[in-house]
Amino acid sequence: MAESTVHKSQILVVDDEREHAQVMCEALERVGHRCELAYSLTDARGRMDRKRYDVVVTDLMMDGRQDGLEVLRYAIAPSRRRRCCW
């Protein structure tokens, strides 16, 4: 039987708690995904401006604010033509 090709996603993990972000990224990489980290809304926006991600995983409450919602709004902005699951 021929080996099937599985598409692995390019994932951006956004969390102001670095340890949480790193654990999530390591778990995703163990199953074969490519993962990058951002630790703030500003960092996440910059990364999304430079690169296309298949999936964005974000903490909703960063630095005591709902920055995670802003990350998702930025990811699905009309200019990016992306969908979002809440």
Beta strands, then each sheet from edge to edge (+ up, - down):
strand 1: 10-14
strand 2: 34-38
strand 3: 55-58
sheet 1: 2+ 1+ 3+
end
